Amino acid sequence: MEQPDISAKLTSKPAIMLYSLFAIIYIAIVGQRQADLTIYLMASKDLFQGKDIFYTGYIDSYRYYYSLLFAILIYPLNYLPMLAAQYLWLLLNGLLMVGVISILAKYFKLSALSIKQQWLFVVLCCVFSAKFVFANIYCQQITIMILYLTLQGLEYIFSGKRLLGALLIGLAINFKIMPIVILPYLLYRRQFVASAFIAAVYTVLLFIPALVIGWQQNSFLLGRWWSVINPTNAEHVMDVEQRGFHSLTSFLSVLLVDKPPDKYELHIRRNIANLSLTQLSYVLNGVRLAFIAFSLYFLRTRPFFANISRAHRYWEISYILLITPLIFPHQQHYSFVFAVPAMCHIFYYFLLQYNSMTKLKQRLLIATFTFSFLTINATFLLGEFNPYYEHFKILTYGVLVLVPLLAAFPPVKSE
């Protein structure tokens, strides 16, 4: 029996005013600090001065890892006072996160849950995703933009607006290579035209900066960019250059190597093996392939079969997004905002099926949720021990647990 939908209350004027007030206060607080936007703007200035922005150290020797086009597009913010530029950037991120939520909300039928379950669903989604959303705002990152462009692009493609969708996804891949994992998925789902459009858009976007900085400088910097982000680089195999890295490269490095070159380590044992760099690369690529191969569990159809439900499409896309920051090197905690769609799916189907579960299954799932929440949000809950959390990469454990949880809740066939 369907229940009244609480969506109207969540989107009422008083609710929107409350969200807006909270967002304005939070942005006003964190917008005053120096963070990643400063690096973006410093790199964009250097680009127009003819410098090699990919091998220049910025704040605390951090490098610029994003595209030439992004550096050009963000350059106008340099004409604003720094505080105004930061506030504008964070406001844009907040609006894009609203866009992400709006896209995800279309895939869940709240009236299938009781009123109590609907509120619990909203609370669980907010509580579990808060760490990653706030981390992006706090660090003034670009990842929310990448997630929005990817999700909205997919929405356009599957609604028949292939060129518009390709423009958004091509732009996302240009800014940060991570969304390229969407291309093989689209090919599997018989979106050949959209895939060709994305490849064409991406190629064109690589060379558009030549109109501004010249062909020779653009070609030179593209080569320098690739030399920095190339996943086969030794520093991306043993990915411990910074304390906050949490992808499989960092996770397996500290787990399988006795003394990785980690200047932040606490000299507390955390490894269960001692592999060489070559052996580690084999294991790492094998684990990556295993995660990629596990996509077939979610796809569940023959290749080039496009007739699937929206709920099923959401399930398989949420898995692809979930593993994306795991399989790419050099990923920090904010990159796992890509896990938010998977979290929403897990909680919706957990609540939908809760009454039909055995007590044992209910308790096991709640215990697993608790473990994931505590490991993901440890820095929020007990931040004084953060060096230990980073040393043992416990956030990665919390994210990895989401993989079997997502696999345990296939969408209802009728949806």
Steps between C-alpha positions, in 0.01 A plus 500: 500500500643836394555774758484879465821638350708733720665664197270801527621566855864457401463755219268746675598867527586479873719193434678670210558809714648282774732320253605832349573655840715203602685505166567874519635476855720199419633655179566829682710312755701264277526747211750706696770234499763438236428171319499332159337791319811704578710238321265504200520878473878511546537240225265691269711816548820308430346347186450845349858587594632207296605286796490120533207478742523122541853502641465810715453458875226713648382523861717259704638363170161365384467462125226593256351179351205625296466599136623800306142583405393510865789733580387731220131491595572578864741783421237783520468435875847653532344840432293472819625546856610159622228481764230581242642238260493236772143582601386491137675166441349342811155634414533336158598173668199524729265553205657209312449276804133599498499394135653162592236446769222593257624242250533223759160573657321413175605136536336429836129457561467627855131409520604131497640560849312585817516861620747401772714315247495795260641730766751235601607463136563874470690509829718199413588640156590838648698362795701252293577740214569809714870415543565500126281799414643718776854389412450628145371835623768528768779422253339717227524202268370429148366146559136600556509671160643186340228285660224736389625521141522120484155432646326773301680388186375146550148631559511684167645203312239252622221747428614533138698825527826330407700799381414711806583208729827442315595866544458475878681167539775605259550814707510295822764264357700796374505662845588174679555166326300291751160504316661323203374177660155599372609443138527117510172493693323700230643268233372200697155660509505558123545875517741500206408844368527660843838332557628631166375848588679488837828391338468781244412762761788393723747519211381845394516630859864390528597735219272797565760655740732531197281789385608685816853381581615387156535160336860436605444587868176300509669190355792532740276536805276211395809280503600633840148443633504137388841446657351612832172304495627184325376217728807287418732748671688347794356759740150390397575136577627568851266795548603634841633842405228667707339389825143537377510260202238224522475317166599135455855609413550659842301235685692205354835677529477533877344155534743302283831687532704503820634853482354702212660844453236668714637802685183516711507144634479453878743206512218272609479178302211486254620261228419129464762436228813653351477511121737662256381790282457264204303248705287778644417626150384150398280466808363851459406450136352161582279651771397781265404247235301306759298809589445577132401139424254509790307759298354202311315402818319834482455512123334155491420507129679417178709777342318764292167428668334832573153404623544525876300681769601839635552346846737240356691766307538704818631192687768420245606862454525547877741204515717644222513835678572331834810318377630790290695676779622158617659394171657838416818603682557824688146527643424682823199467730293756308511283185270251670204732455467267200372243753190704586273343232592152627427600860155627405419176317615285792289682759189515282493125436604417855196687632276369221588139583555539874175341618554192284853435631592257771615648831850368435523673163369825648763495775784411263408783265465753781838390639654543153341844459637598841851383407488691171370815667760496777794439268387760246417765761770434758661839433165668576439300816848489656724721290783502754600151382504595131869407448412143600199490267714615211784266595273194480281637214184414689279715274579259216366210708174686548464563127596144405220369723252687280582267208346181650219709649411638157524151350262369768217728388411453132206718394148367512419361154169682476686830517 
